[in-house]
Amino acid sequence: MGVPDMDELSFTDSELDYHVRNALKAVVQGDCDFYNQLVAVIHHKERLVAEEVALLVTCLKAVTGAVSSIHIAHHRSLLAAIFGMSLWDYGTDVMDALVELLVSLASSSGEYVDLCLEMLVGNFIPPSAPPSASYFVELLKQPRGLAKKNQVLDRVHSTLKDIATVVPLSPLRLEKIVRDRMPNIYTKEPFIVMYVENMLRLESGVMGELVGSTILIALVDRLIDLDVEIAWDEILQDDFHKGIFDMELEDLEGHADHIEQDCNELTREALIQRFFSGNLVAEKLDSLMVLTFEHLRSCAESGRLVQVFEILLQSFQKTILTAYKSKFAQFVMFYACSLDPENCGKMFADLLLNIFVSSLNPEWRMSAVAYLASYLARAKFVPVSSVAAMLESVVNWCFLYCKNQEGDINPKAHKVFYAGCQATMYVLCFRMRQMLVIPRLKSQLCLMRIEDILGHPLKPLQVCLPSIVEEFLRLVKANHVFSLPQSFVEYGMLESENSRAFGGMERFDMFFPFDPCLLRKCDSYIRPNYVYWSMVRSTYDEDDGEGTSDEDVEEAYASRNGMSIPDDGSGRSYDDEGHSDADEFDHYLDKMSITPRDSSNKFGGRMQRFMQMPSKIRPSASPESL
């Protein structure tokens, strides 16, 4: 019998099955004619007409019925043609025939499982080699492109589940493949975003329990990779005023009439536009962060956020906490905590405190307390009572440390202590007023050994970041909270050599990881639960130097929110745990946005309408050191 020509003959399904099976066997004996025709049909993918599509579907089904005759050594070209196919290049009929073949191959021999999984994971994104990449980028912007995307990815994920059913251990092999094939930071944004979408779809699916942790850790790793590619040095151009690091980069919508036309300062929106417009790395990171936020919100709605957050905590310790130049990736933790403050928020703060108190690595301890301070200062959803409790733990550690120390300033030897002191002052710059209006917390604050720490011969006021020290001392003087030497209060901006010494090459003295997020889309998720410096009311008047009483504080807050002020004698009730009606009061305080008083005279008079913030935006170099 002669060799049948597949382009000229018509076969029934059973006849084609017979010919395909014989062709596979004939290859072993050296007869490859019909086999080569079969390979050519499967390999052909350019502009298939209806008859060619029908033939391809029939051949794929025939191969599916003959998978027991396929040998990985004798049929390399056939396997290469099959695994070289992309679902994105075909219609639904071919897609269905192809994924059915993949399931049959995976179930027939363990040798094919990884190949099938790799092919499916490869279809997480369209072919990315030119010119296909440009074609699919444009296609995905159109409705028919989105339809194609759904057709492909629905089949990819259903097939992965089918393979897991027949090969129960396949998810364990899948997690490595997903991690290894993850696009690098230079991949086009639509493709890397689509790949991460599929990763998160796996994490939330039936295989999530087996592959979820690896997927989340790989995602955080990629976020960090993108993050560290964004250099703050790019902001420090000649046409940017150095004071940009001295103001809160908050959107100033509604205050445009307050900005002098000749003011050299940039609004937050202007900075985003100037720095990130056209920055492809920042745009990719922004999109992936939002995708992660949406996934976390979905986890919260399905009741599995705590489980996911425990994995994120592990990744945070290994990746984010130790990343020197991380600027935005940490907001994944911030957003997750905002979704569940009672569980995730507490777990995060407890972890940071524990690392600061008990870790053996001094850099990790300094980083952890910086994260803790920035988190407690900026997270609107953290109750002020919790802030006070965490702050007291930091203060207690600092007190016990300096109690056993003698001698003078030594920034390098006592850098963890100075980091703890700076964290304490930083948190109080943001939260002191909230504590003072609640008697229980005011008493707790006054009982902390802050005076003993700051007055110790180690002289933290002369070592910590000058802008934080000065702001803290102003608040202390205005509110008469602590009895600090008057000379410290009048000393003004201190020299920063010691600060740079304790901060080291990594500048931990300027590490405030939750300073305002400059990623446009990401910021819209963070902003509702974020405390900006302009939301913290100034508690001093530089013109007359007069302090403010507790009654004045409450009246000012109440007048802005239409709240009634309870009588001193019986206005507040406390439960058995010591919580008061002021918890609700604190909720209202957190929602206020109060324009701070003018402090331009103190800082050279350039900023006529903005308030000096007590932190920097974590550049690699500070204005003092430029």
Summary of the structure (lengths in Angstrom):
residues: 626
radius of gyration: 31.4
end to end distance: 87.1
largest distance: 109.7
contacts: 1974
relative contact order: 0.07
helix: 63%
strand: 1%
